[in-house]
Amino acid sequence: MTFLAFPFLRSQLCVRAWRWPSVLMSWISTDKYDIQASLGLPPEILGQKPYRNGSGSGVDDLPMTLVSKAMVTGGAGFVGSNYASHLLQAGHAVVIYDDFSRGVGCLRNVEWLKSHQNGKRLSVVNGGVADLESLSAAAKDCDLIVHAAAQVSVPKSISGPGLDFRSNALGTFNVLETARALETDPVLLYTSSNKVYGIPNAHLQEQEFRYDFEGLSNGVDETFPIKGEEPYGVSKAAGDLYLHAYSEQYGLKSVSFRCSCMFGPHQYGKEEQGWVAWFCIAAALGKPLSIYGDGKQVRDLLYIDDVVHAFDLATKNIDRVRGEAINLGGGKENVASLLETIAYLESLTNRKMHLTFKDWRPGDNKCYYTDCSKARELMNWKSTVPWKEGVSKTLDWVKSNVHEVSTVV
Ligand SMILES: NC(=O)c1ccc[n+]([C@@H]2O[C@H](COP(=O)([O-])OP(=O)(O)OC[C@H]3O[C@@H](n4cnc5c(N)ncnc54)[C@H](O)[C@@H]3O)[C@@H](O)[C@H]2O)c1
Protein backbone atom coordinates (compact mmCIF):
# COMPACT_ATOMS: atom_id res chain seq x y z
CA MET A 1 0.00 0.00 0.00
CA THR A 2 1.35 3.37 -0.89
CA PHE A 3 0.37 6.57 0.87
CA LEU A 4 -0.02 8.17 -2.54
CA ALA A 5 -3.39 6.43 -2.51
CA PHE A 6 -4.60 8.95 0.08
CA PRO A 7 -5.71 12.22 -1.49
CA PHE A 8 -4.64 14.33 1.47
CA LEU A 9 -1.10 12.90 1.63
CA ARG A 10 -0.80 13.17 -2.11
CA SER A 11 -1.87 16.80 -1.95
CA GLN A 12 0.70 17.56 0.73
CA LEU A 13 3.53 16.46 -1.54
CA CYS A 14 2.76 19.59 -3.52
CA VAL A 15 2.76 21.85 -0.49
CA ARG A 16 5.85 23.92 0.12
CA ALA A 17 8.32 22.19 2.39
CA TRP A 18 8.04 24.58 5.33
CA ARG A 19 4.38 23.77 5.74
CA TRP A 20 5.08 20.18 6.79
CA PRO A 21 5.55 20.89 10.49
CA SER A 22 2.16 22.61 10.79
CA VAL A 23 0.48 19.78 8.92
CA LEU A 24 1.95 17.27 11.35
CA MET A 25 0.97 19.45 14.29
CA SER A 26 -2.62 19.68 13.13
CA TRP A 27 -2.82 15.90 12.90
CA ILE A 28 -1.51 15.55 16.42
CA SER A 29 -3.73 18.24 17.94
CA THR A 30 -7.11 17.03 16.65
CA ASP A 31 -9.67 18.45 19.02
CA LYS A 32 -12.15 16.44 21.07
CA TYR A 33 -14.28 19.50 21.75
CA ASP A 34 -17.67 18.80 23.32
CA ILE A 35 -19.87 21.48 21.86
CA GLN A 36 -23.00 20.71 23.87
CA ALA A 37 -21.13 20.79 27.15
CA SER A 38 -19.29 23.96 26.21
CA LEU A 39 -22.52 25.77 25.47
CA GLY A 40 -24.19 24.43 28.57
CA LEU A 41 -27.08 23.16 26.48
CA PRO A 42 -29.11 20.11 27.36
CA PRO A 43 -28.31 17.19 25.07
CA GLU A 44 -31.80 17.05 23.62
CA ILE A 45 -31.51 20.49 22.04
CA LEU A 46 -29.01 19.82 20.13
CA GLY A 47 -15.63 52.21 -4.17
CA GLN A 48 -14.41 49.68 -6.28
CA LYS A 49 -11.72 49.46 -8.89
CA PRO A 50 -12.65 49.19 -12.56
CA TYR A 51 -12.73 45.73 -14.03
CA ARG A 52 -9.45 44.11 -14.60
CA ASN A 53 -9.12 42.77 -18.07
CA GLY A 54 -9.23 39.04 -17.93
CA SER A 55 -10.41 36.21 -20.07
CA GLY A 56 -10.75 33.24 -17.76
CA SER A 57 -7.89 31.57 -19.61
CA GLY A 58 -5.03 30.56 -17.35
CA VAL A 59 -7.44 29.92 -14.48
CA ASP A 60 -6.44 26.97 -12.29
CA ASP A 61 -9.35 24.58 -11.69
CA LEU A 62 -7.35 21.56 -10.59
CA PRO A 63 -8.03 19.88 -7.22
CA MET A 64 -6.97 22.09 -4.34
CA THR A 65 -3.54 21.30 -2.95
CA LEU A 66 -2.66 24.63 -1.41
CA VAL A 67 -4.14 24.48 2.04
CA SER A 68 -2.70 22.75 5.08
CA LYS A 69 -5.05 24.17 7.69
CA ALA A 70 -8.12 26.35 7.27
CA MET A 71 -10.18 28.42 9.67
CA VAL A 72 -13.83 29.00 8.78
CA THR A 73 -15.50 31.71 10.82
CA GLY A 74 -19.22 31.11 11.00
CA GLY A 75 -18.31 27.49 10.28
CA ALA A 76 -21.37 26.22 12.12
CA GLY A 77 -23.66 28.25 9.87
CA PHE A 78 -24.99 27.41 6.43
CA VAL A 79 -22.24 28.61 4.09
CA GLY A 80 -19.43 27.97 6.56
CA SER A 81 -20.42 24.38 7.35
CA ASN A 82 -20.84 23.51 3.69
CA TYR A 83 -17.37 24.80 2.88
CA ALA A 84 -15.89 23.19 5.99
CA SER A 85 -17.38 19.88 4.85
CA HIS A 86 -15.83 20.34 1.42
CA LEU A 87 -12.41 21.06 2.93
CA LEU A 88 -12.66 18.02 5.21
CA GLN A 89 -13.63 15.91 2.23
CA ALA A 90 -10.43 17.04 0.50
CA GLY A 91 -8.42 16.00 3.58
CA HIS A 92 -7.60 19.41 5.01
CA ALA A 93 -7.52 20.25 8.70
CA VAL A 94 -10.32 22.67 9.57
CA VAL A 95 -10.98 24.91 12.54
CA ILE A 96 -14.46 26.32 12.76
CA TYR A 97 -14.82 29.49 14.78
CA ASP A 98 -18.39 30.39 15.67
CA ASP A 99 -20.28 31.93 18.57
CA PHE A 100 -23.31 29.69 17.93
CA SER A 101 -25.59 32.71 17.96
CA ARG A 102 -27.55 31.21 15.07
CA GLY A 103 -28.87 28.73 17.63
CA VAL A 104 -29.68 25.06 17.44
CA GLY A 105 -29.06 24.87 13.68
CA CYS A 106 -25.38 25.48 14.46
CA LEU A 107 -25.31 22.43 16.70
CA ARG A 108 -26.93 20.34 14.01
CA ASN A 109 -24.30 21.47 11.53
CA VAL A 110 -21.45 20.68 13.91
CA GLU A 111 -22.91 17.22 14.53
CA TRP A 112 -23.00 16.75 10.76
CA LEU A 113 -19.38 17.84 10.33
CA LYS A 114 -18.21 15.67 13.21
CA SER A 115 -19.86 12.66 11.61
CA HIS A 116 -17.81 13.21 8.48
CA GLN A 117 -15.32 10.46 7.61
CA ASN A 118 -12.58 13.05 8.19
CA GLY A 119 -14.37 14.53 11.20
CA LYS A 120 -11.30 13.96 13.36
CA ARG A 121 -9.54 16.65 11.37
CA LEU A 122 -12.13 19.18 12.59
CA SER A 123 -11.72 21.37 15.62
CA VAL A 124 -14.39 23.69 16.95
CA VAL A 125 -13.83 26.93 18.81
CA ASN A 126 -16.77 28.66 20.44
CA GLY A 127 -15.92 32.35 20.14
CA GLY A 128 -17.06 35.66 18.73
CA VAL A 129 -15.23 37.54 16.00
CA ALA A 130 -15.31 40.68 18.16
CA ASP A 131 -12.78 38.91 20.42
CA LEU A 132 -9.46 39.48 18.67
CA GLU A 133 -7.39 37.49 21.12
CA SER A 134 -9.49 34.36 20.89
CA LEU A 135 -9.76 34.68 17.11
CA SER A 136 -5.99 35.03 16.69
CA ALA A 137 -5.35 31.98 18.87
CA ALA A 138 -7.80 29.90 16.83
CA ALA A 139 -6.18 30.95 13.54
CA LYS A 140 -2.70 29.75 14.51
CA ASP A 141 -0.96 28.04 11.56
CA CYS A 142 -3.92 28.51 9.21
CA ASP A 143 -3.10 29.33 5.61
CA LEU A 144 -6.72 29.77 4.52
CA ILE A 145 -9.34 31.83 6.32
CA VAL A 146 -12.92 31.82 5.11
CA HIS A 147 -14.74 34.59 6.91
CA ALA A 148 -18.45 33.76 6.87
CA ALA A 149 -19.41 34.73 10.44
CA ALA A 150 -21.85 37.58 10.59
CA GLN A 151 -25.00 38.97 12.05
CA VAL A 152 -27.00 38.08 8.93
CA SER A 153 -30.45 39.56 9.39
CA VAL A 154 -31.41 42.91 7.89
CA PRO A 155 -34.39 43.42 10.28
CA LYS A 156 -32.14 42.62 13.28
CA SER A 157 -29.54 45.09 12.05
CA ILE A 158 -32.24 47.77 12.17
CA SER A 159 -33.46 46.84 15.65
CA GLY A 160 -29.91 46.25 16.98
CA PRO A 161 -27.29 48.18 14.99
CA GLY A 162 -24.69 47.87 17.76
CA LEU A 163 -24.57 44.09 17.62
CA ASP A 164 -24.55 44.27 13.84
CA PHE A 165 -21.57 46.64 13.92
CA ARG A 166 -19.60 44.52 16.38
CA SER A 167 -20.21 41.27 14.52
CA ASN A 168 -19.78 42.54 11.00
CA ALA A 169 -17.65 45.68 10.86
CA LEU A 170 -15.46 45.15 13.94
CA GLY A 171 -15.52 41.37 13.42
CA THR A 172 -14.20 41.64 9.87
CA PHE A 173 -11.59 44.16 10.97
CA ASN A 174 -10.44 41.63 13.60
CA VAL A 175 -10.29 38.85 11.02
CA LEU A 176 -8.10 41.09 8.87
CA GLU A 177 -5.81 41.90 11.80
CA THR A 178 -5.58 38.20 12.56
CA ALA A 179 -4.68 37.40 8.97
CA ARG A 180 -2.13 40.21 8.81
CA ALA A 181 -0.32 38.89 11.88
CA LEU A 182 -0.10 35.30 10.64
CA GLU A 183 3.26 34.09 9.38
CA THR A 184 1.55 31.73 6.96
CA ASP A 185 0.60 34.57 4.56
CA PRO A 186 -2.96 33.24 4.43
CA VAL A 187 -5.58 33.52 1.73
CA LEU A 188 -8.67 35.26 3.09
CA LEU A 189 -12.09 34.86 1.49
CA TYR A 190 -14.88 37.11 2.74
CA THR A 191 -18.62 36.71 2.20
CA SER A 192 -19.76 40.25 1.65
CA SER A 193 -23.28 40.92 0.39
CA ASN A 194 -25.18 42.49 -2.48
CA LYS A 195 -26.73 44.63 0.27
CA VAL A 196 -23.66 46.88 -0.07
CA TYR A 197 -25.42 48.30 -3.15
CA GLY A 198 -28.47 49.17 -1.05
CA ILE A 199 -31.43 49.69 -3.34
CA PRO A 200 -29.71 50.18 -6.70
CA ASN A 201 -30.71 53.20 -8.66
CA ALA A 202 -32.54 51.56 -11.56
CA HIS A 203 -36.03 51.79 -13.01
CA LEU A 204 -38.32 48.85 -12.45
CA GLN A 205 -41.18 47.32 -14.39
CA GLU A 206 -43.99 45.56 -12.60
CA GLN A 207 -45.08 42.32 -14.25
CA GLU A 208 -47.78 39.84 -13.27
CA PHE A 209 -45.70 37.79 -10.85
CA ARG A 210 -42.45 39.75 -10.52
CA TYR A 211 -40.58 43.02 -10.79
CA ASP A 212 -37.76 43.42 -13.28
CA PHE A 213 -35.10 46.01 -14.02
CA GLU A 214 -35.81 48.24 -16.96
CA GLY A 215 -32.77 48.74 -19.19
CA LEU A 216 -30.45 46.71 -16.98
CA SER A 217 -30.87 43.25 -18.42
CA ASN A 218 -27.74 41.69 -16.88
CA GLY A 219 -28.34 43.06 -13.40
CA VAL A 220 -26.14 45.02 -11.01
CA ASP A 221 -22.38 44.93 -11.54
CA GLU A 222 -19.50 46.01 -9.32
CA THR A 223 -19.40 49.53 -10.75
CA PHE A 224 -22.66 50.37 -8.96
CA PRO A 225 -22.09 52.72 -6.02
CA ILE A 226 -21.89 51.32 -2.52
CA LYS A 227 -24.69 52.85 -0.50
CA GLY A 228 -25.91 50.84 2.41
CA GLU A 229 -29.60 51.42 2.95
CA GLU A 230 -29.69 49.80 6.40
CA PRO A 231 -27.05 48.93 9.04
CA TYR A 232 -26.40 45.42 7.66
CA GLY A 233 -25.50 46.78 4.22
CA VAL A 234 -23.17 49.32 5.80
CA SER A 235 -21.45 46.88 8.17
CA LYS A 236 -20.88 44.40 5.33
CA ALA A 237 -19.59 47.22 3.11
CA ALA A 238 -17.17 48.32 5.83
CA GLY A 239 -15.64 44.84 5.84
CA ASP A 240 -15.57 44.80 2.06
CA LEU A 241 -13.68 48.12 1.88
CA TYR A 242 -11.31 47.17 4.69
CA LEU A 243 -10.40 44.03 2.77
CA HIS A 244 -9.45 46.13 -0.22
CA ALA A 245 -7.36 48.46 1.94
CA TYR A 246 -5.54 45.54 3.60
CA SER A 247 -4.78 44.06 0.23
CA GLU A 248 -3.44 47.37 -1.06
CA GLN A 249 -1.46 48.39 2.02
CA TYR A 250 -0.28 45.10 3.48
CA GLY A 251 -0.40 42.82 0.45
CA LEU A 252 -3.00 40.59 2.10
CA LYS A 253 -4.21 37.84 -0.23
CA SER A 254 -7.86 38.61 0.23
CA VAL A 255 -10.97 38.69 -1.91
CA SER A 256 -14.46 39.89 -1.14
CA PHE A 257 -17.49 38.15 -2.62
CA ARG A 258 -20.63 40.27 -2.80
CA CYS A 259 -23.03 37.39 -2.53
CA SER A 260 -26.64 37.22 -3.62
CA CYS A 261 -29.22 34.93 -2.16
CA MET A 262 -27.39 31.68 -1.36
CA PHE A 263 -29.36 28.60 -0.42
CA GLY A 264 -29.16 24.85 -0.03
CA PRO A 265 -28.91 21.99 2.46
CA HIS A 266 -27.82 22.74 6.04
CA GLN A 267 -29.44 26.15 5.88
CA TYR A 268 -31.78 26.47 8.83
CA GLY A 269 -33.59 29.39 7.22
CA LYS A 270 -35.84 31.67 9.19
CA GLU A 271 -38.32 34.31 8.23
CA GLU A 272 -35.76 37.10 8.61
CA GLN A 273 -32.88 35.39 6.81
CA GLY A 274 -32.39 32.44 4.50
CA TRP A 275 -35.82 32.77 2.89
CA VAL A 276 -35.44 30.05 0.22
CA ALA A 277 -34.62 27.43 2.84
CA TRP A 278 -37.36 28.83 5.08
CA PHE A 279 -39.90 28.48 2.26
CA CYS A 280 -38.73 24.88 1.66
CA ILE A 281 -39.10 24.13 5.38
CA ALA A 282 -42.56 25.73 5.48
CA ALA A 283 -43.61 23.78 2.37
CA ALA A 284 -42.38 20.47 3.76
CA LEU A 285 -43.78 20.96 7.27
CA GLY A 286 -47.05 22.64 6.19
CA LYS A 287 -46.28 25.88 8.03
CA PRO A 288 -47.92 29.23 7.19
CA LEU A 289 -45.82 31.87 5.44
CA SER A 290 -45.83 35.64 5.95
CA ILE A 291 -45.05 37.61 2.81
CA TYR A 292 -43.81 41.16 3.38
CA GLY A 293 -44.93 43.25 0.40
CA ASP A 294 -46.68 41.83 -2.64
CA GLY A 295 -44.46 38.77 -3.17
CA LYS A 296 -43.29 40.00 -6.57
CA GLN A 297 -39.86 40.94 -5.22
CA VAL A 298 -37.09 39.26 -7.16
CA ARG A 299 -33.68 37.79 -6.30
CA ASP A 300 -31.11 35.73 -8.15
CA LEU A 301 -30.72 32.40 -6.40
CA LEU A 302 -27.31 30.79 -5.96
CA TYR A 303 -27.07 27.16 -4.96
CA ILE A 304 -24.41 26.31 -2.40
CA ASP A 305 -22.40 23.95 -4.64
CA ASP A 306 -21.64 26.88 -6.91
CA VAL A 307 -20.48 28.94 -3.92
CA VAL A 308 -18.12 26.16 -2.86
CA HIS A 309 -16.68 26.01 -6.35
CA ALA A 310 -16.16 29.79 -6.41
CA PHE A 311 -14.25 29.64 -3.10
CA ASP A 312 -11.98 26.91 -4.46
CA LEU A 313 -11.33 28.83 -7.65
CA ALA A 314 -10.51 32.01 -5.74
CA THR A 315 -8.08 30.21 -3.43
CA LYS A 316 -6.28 28.56 -6.30
CA ASN A 317 -6.18 31.73 -8.38
CA ILE A 318 -5.64 34.22 -5.60
CA ASP A 319 -3.12 36.23 -7.60
CA ARG A 320 -5.79 36.93 -10.21
CA VAL A 321 -8.44 38.02 -7.69
CA ARG A 322 -6.58 39.47 -4.71
CA GLY A 323 -7.86 42.87 -3.63
CA GLU A 324 -11.00 42.53 -5.71
CA ALA A 325 -14.68 42.71 -4.79
CA ILE A 326 -16.55 40.24 -6.97
CA ASN A 327 -20.28 39.67 -7.34
CA LEU A 328 -21.41 36.11 -6.81
CA GLY A 329 -24.96 35.20 -7.62
CA GLY A 330 -27.23 33.02 -9.65
CA GLY A 331 -27.35 35.78 -12.27
CA LYS A 332 -30.20 36.65 -14.56
CA GLU A 333 -30.82 32.99 -15.53
CA ASN A 334 -31.70 32.21 -11.91
CA VAL A 335 -33.99 35.05 -11.04
CA ALA A 336 -37.17 34.16 -9.17
CA SER A 337 -39.77 36.12 -7.27
CA LEU A 338 -41.22 34.97 -3.96
CA LEU A 339 -44.51 34.15 -5.71
CA GLU A 340 -42.72 32.10 -8.39
CA THR A 341 -40.72 30.20 -5.77
CA ILE A 342 -43.89 29.44 -3.81
CA ALA A 343 -45.70 28.27 -6.96
CA TYR A 344 -42.81 25.94 -7.76
CA LEU A 345 -42.76 24.53 -4.22
CA GLU A 346 -46.52 23.97 -4.37
CA SER A 347 -46.02 22.01 -7.59
CA LEU A 348 -43.37 19.86 -5.87
CA THR A 349 -45.42 19.14 -2.74
CA ASN A 350 -48.79 19.11 -4.48
CA ARG A 351 -50.11 21.27 -1.66
CA LYS A 352 -51.17 24.92 -1.43
CA MET A 353 -49.21 27.04 1.02
CA HIS A 354 -51.01 29.27 3.48
CA LEU A 355 -49.89 32.86 2.82
CA THR A 356 -50.48 36.06 4.79
CA PHE A 357 -49.49 39.36 3.15
CA LYS A 358 -48.03 42.08 5.38
CA ASP A 359 -46.43 45.53 4.90
CA TRP A 360 -43.10 45.88 3.11
CA ARG A 361 -40.08 45.63 5.38
CA PRO A 362 -37.65 48.56 5.45
CA GLY A 363 -34.64 48.10 3.17
CA ASP A 364 -36.29 45.32 1.15
CA ASN A 365 -35.36 45.56 -2.53
CA LYS A 366 -38.20 45.03 -4.97
CA CYS A 367 -35.69 43.83 -7.50
CA TYR A 368 -32.11 42.68 -7.24
CA TYR A 369 -30.08 40.40 -9.41
CA THR A 370 -26.44 40.38 -10.03
CA ASP A 371 -24.19 40.65 -13.03
CA CYS A 372 -21.50 38.00 -12.55
CA SER A 373 -19.34 38.89 -15.58
CA LYS A 374 -16.38 39.80 -13.39
CA ALA A 375 -16.33 36.38 -11.71
CA ARG A 376 -16.42 34.80 -15.14
CA GLU A 377 -13.60 36.98 -16.45
CA LEU A 378 -11.30 36.61 -13.46
CA MET A 379 -12.02 33.06 -12.29
CA ASN A 380 -13.88 31.41 -15.15
CA TRP A 381 -16.79 30.95 -12.74
CA LYS A 382 -20.49 30.93 -13.42
CA SER A 383 -23.37 29.38 -11.59
CA THR A 384 -24.27 25.95 -12.91
CA VAL A 385 -27.22 24.77 -10.80
CA PRO A 386 -30.58 26.08 -12.11
CA TRP A 387 -32.66 27.60 -9.32
CA LYS A 388 -35.47 25.04 -9.63
CA GLU A 389 -33.02 22.16 -9.32
CA GLY A 390 -31.49 23.82 -6.24
CA VAL A 391 -34.90 24.37 -4.63
CA SER A 392 -35.87 20.79 -5.32
CA LYS A 393 -32.62 19.53 -3.72
CA THR A 394 -33.12 21.78 -0.71
CA LEU A 395 -36.68 20.54 -0.27
CA ASP A 396 -35.39 16.95 -0.45
CA TRP A 397 -32.84 17.74 2.26
CA VAL A 398 -35.58 19.16 4.49
CA LYS A 399 -37.78 16.11 3.90
CA SER A 400 -34.93 13.75 4.77
CA ASN A 401 -34.15 15.68 7.95
CA VAL A 402 -37.61 16.54 9.18
CA HIS A 403 -36.80 15.75 12.80
CA GLU A 404 -33.64 17.91 12.88
CA VAL A 405 -35.33 20.76 11.03
CA SER A 406 -38.43 20.66 13.26
CA THR A 407 -36.32 21.13 16.38
CA VAL A 408 -34.81 24.29 14.90
CA VAL A 409 -37.77 26.20 13.45
N1 LIG B 1 -27.19 33.33 2.90
C1 LIG B 1 -27.23 34.35 2.08
O1 LIG B 1 -28.10 34.42 1.22
C2 LIG B 1 -26.19 35.44 2.14
C3 LIG B 1 -26.20 36.46 1.17
C4 LIG B 1 -25.21 37.42 1.18
C5 LIG B 1 -24.21 37.37 2.12
N2 LIG B 1 -24.21 36.39 3.07
C6 LIG B 1 -23.12 36.34 4.03
O2 LIG B 1 -22.62 35.02 4.03
C7 LIG B 1 -22.16 34.68 5.33
C8 LIG B 1 -22.74 33.37 5.78
O3 LIG B 1 -24.15 33.47 5.83
P1 LIG B 1 -25.05 32.21 6.16
O4 LIG B 1 -26.22 32.26 5.27
O5 LIG B 1 -24.21 30.99 6.21
O6 LIG B 1 -25.56 32.60 7.62
P2 LIG B 1 -25.62 31.69 8.94
O7 LIG B 1 -26.37 32.49 9.94
O8 LIG B 1 -26.12 30.34 8.62
O9 LIG B 1 -24.10 31.59 9.37
C9 LIG B 1 -23.44 32.61 10.07
C10 LIG B 1 -22.73 31.98 11.25
O10 LIG B 1 -21.99 32.99 11.92
C11 LIG B 1 -22.16 32.80 13.33
N3 LIG B 1 -21.97 34.10 13.95
C12 LIG B 1 -22.81 35.16 13.97
N4 LIG B 1 -22.26 36.20 14.62
C13 LIG B 1 -21.03 35.77 15.01
C14 LIG B 1 -19.97 36.39 15.73
N5 LIG B 1 -20.07 37.65 16.17
N6 LIG B 1 -18.85 35.67 15.96
C15 LIG B 1 -18.74 34.39 15.51
N7 LIG B 1 -19.72 33.75 14.85
C16 LIG B 1 -20.84 34.45 14.59
C17 LIG B 1 -23.54 32.24 13.50
O11 LIG B 1 -23.69 31.51 14.69
C18 LIG B 1 -23.67 31.36 12.27
O12 LIG B 1 -23.26 30.03 12.54
C19 LIG B 1 -22.49 35.88 6.21
O13 LIG B 1 -21.33 36.67 6.30
C20 LIG B 1 -23.55 36.63 5.45
O14 LIG B 1 -23.51 38.02 5.74
C21 LIG B 1 -25.19 35.43 3.09
The ligand as an SDF file (V2000), in Angstrom:
LIG
                    3D

 44 48  0  0  0  0  0  0  0  0999 V2000
  -27.1870   33.3320    2.9010 N   0  0  0  0  0  0  0  0  0  0  0  0
  -27.2260   34.3510    2.0780 C   0  0  0  0  0  0  0  0  0  0  0  0
  -28.0990   34.4150    1.2180 O   0  0  0  0  0  0  0  0  0  0  0  0
  -26.1910   35.4430    2.1360 C   0  0  0  0  0  0  0  0  0  0  0  0
  -26.2050   36.4570    1.1650 C   0  0  0  0  0  0  0  0  0  0  0  0
  -25.2120   37.4180    1.1790 C   0  0  0  0  0  0  0  0  0  0  0  0
  -24.2110   37.3700    2.1230 C   0  0  0  0  0  0  0  0  0  0  0  0
  -24.2140   36.3950    3.0650 N   0  0  0  0  0  0  0  0  0  0  0  0
  -23.1210   36.3450    4.0260 C   0  0  0  0  0  0  0  0  0  0  0  0
  -22.6230   35.0200    4.0250 O   0  0  0  0  0  0  0  0  0  0  0  0
  -22.1630   34.6780    5.3300 C   0  0  0  0  0  0  0  0  0  0  0  0
  -22.7420   33.3710    5.7770 C   0  0  0  0  0  0  0  0  0  0  0  0
  -24.1470   33.4700    5.8260 O   0  0  0  0  0  0  0  0  0  0  0  0
  -25.0550   32.2110    6.1550 P   0  0  0  0  0  0  0  0  0  0  0  0
  -26.2230   32.2620    5.2720 O   0  0  0  0  0  0  0  0  0  0  0  0
  -24.2150   30.9890    6.2080 O   0  0  0  0  0  0  0  0  0  0  0  0
  -25.5610   32.5960    7.6250 O   0  0  0  0  0  0  0  0  0  0  0  0
  -25.6230   31.6930    8.9410 P   0  0  0  0  0  0  0  0  0  0  0  0
  -26.3720   32.4900    9.9420 O   0  0  0  0  0  0  0  0  0  0  0  0
  -26.1170   30.3410    8.6240 O   0  0  0  0  0  0  0  0  0  0  0  0
  -24.0950   31.5900    9.3650 O   0  0  0  0  0  0  0  0  0  0  0  0
  -23.4400   32.6130   10.0660 C   0  0  0  0  0  0  0  0  0  0  0  0
  -22.7300   31.9780   11.2510 C   0  0  0  0  0  0  0  0  0  0  0  0
  -21.9890   32.9940   11.9230 O   0  0  0  0  0  0  0  0  0  0  0  0
  -22.1600   32.8020   13.3290 C   0  0  0  0  0  0  0  0  0  0  0  0
  -21.9660   34.1030   13.9470 N   0  0  0  0  0  0  0  0  0  0  0  0
  -22.8130   35.1560   13.9680 C   0  0  0  0  0  0  0  0  0  0  0  0
  -22.2610   36.1960   14.6150 N   0  0  0  0  0  0  0  0  0  0  0  0
  -21.0310   35.7720   15.0060 C   0  0  0  0  0  0  0  0  0  0  0  0
  -19.9700   36.3890   15.7280 C   0  0  0  0  0  0  0  0  0  0  0  0
  -20.0700   37.6490   16.1690 N   0  0  0  0  0  0  0  0  0  0  0  0
  -18.8530   35.6680   15.9580 N   0  0  0  0  0  0  0  0  0  0  0  0
  -18.7410   34.3880   15.5110 C   0  0  0  0  0  0  0  0  0  0  0  0
  -19.7180   33.7450   14.8500 N   0  0  0  0  0  0  0  0  0  0  0  0
  -20.8380   34.4460   14.5930 C   0  0  0  0  0  0  0  0  0  0  0  0
  -23.5450   32.2400   13.4990 C   0  0  0  0  0  0  0  0  0  0  0  0
  -23.6870   31.5080   14.6940 O   0  0  0  0  0  0  0  0  0  0  0  0
  -23.6720   31.3580   12.2660 C   0  0  0  0  0  0  0  0  0  0  0  0
  -23.2630   30.0290   12.5430 O   0  0  0  0  0  0  0  0  0  0  0  0
  -22.4900   35.8810    6.2140 C   0  0  0  0  0  0  0  0  0  0  0  0
  -21.3300   36.6700    6.3030 O   0  0  0  0  0  0  0  0  0  0  0  0
  -23.5470   36.6300    5.4480 C   0  0  0  0  0  0  0  0  0  0  0  0
  -23.5090   38.0210    5.7400 O   0  0  0  0  0  0  0  0  0  0  0  0
  -25.1920   35.4340    3.0940 C   0  0  0  0  0  0  0  0  0  0  0  0
  1  2  1  0
  2  3  2  0
  2  4  1  0
  4  5  1  0
  4 44  2  0
  5  6  2  0
  6  7  1  0
  7  8  2  0
  8  9  1  0
  8 44  1  0
  9 10  1  0
  9 42  1  0
 10 11  1  0
 11 12  1  0
 11 40  1  0
 12 13  1  0
 13 14  1  0
 14 15  2  0
 14 16  1  0
 14 17  1  0
 17 18  1  0
 18 19  2  0
 18 20  1  0
 18 21  1  0
 21 22  1  0
 22 23  1  0
 23 24  1  0
 23 38  1  0
 24 25  1  0
 25 26  1  0
 25 36  1  0
 26 27  1  0
 26 35  1  0
 27 28  2  0
 28 29  1  0
 29 30  1  0
 29 35  2  0
 30 31  1  0
 30 32  2  0
 32 33  1  0
 33 34  2  0
 34 35  1  0
 36 37  1  0
 36 38  1  0
 38 39  1  0
 40 41  1  0
 40 42  1  0
 42 43  1  0
M  CHG  2   8   1  16  -1
M  END
$$$$
